[in-house]
Amino acid sequence: MQRRVLTQGEIAILSVIQEGYGPHNSLNKVYFTPANEAVIFVRLANGMTIVMANLSHLAACCADGTIAGDEELKRKLRLTK
């Protein structure tokens, strides 16, 4: 699958993931679906996958207000309860 440049919204989501789970969840770990959505399998420092995040979908939800703010986003990413 061909790579593309992430949107500003997708980059913002990836930044939240990196802040919470570490910089090893980097841009080179982002994959693109056949529908051209950016996804990442978020890993803990020990290599265990904690969540699959669809950066494109999460960015769209933040942009349209479906995800109201950072705290709700962090809950969805399992960074807080």
TARAPE-V57860 format. One record per pair of residues at least 12 apart in sequence whose C-alpha atoms are under 7 Angstrom apart, sorted by the first residue. I is the first residue (numbers start at 1). J is the second residue. Records with the same first field share a line. If there is no record, write none. Layout:
BEGIN
I=J + J
END
This chain:
BEGIN
1=32
3=32
9=59
10=55 + 56 + 59
13=55 + 59
20=79
21=44
25=42 + 43
37=56
38=54 + 55 + 56
39=53 + 54 + 55
40=52 + 53 + 54
41=53
END
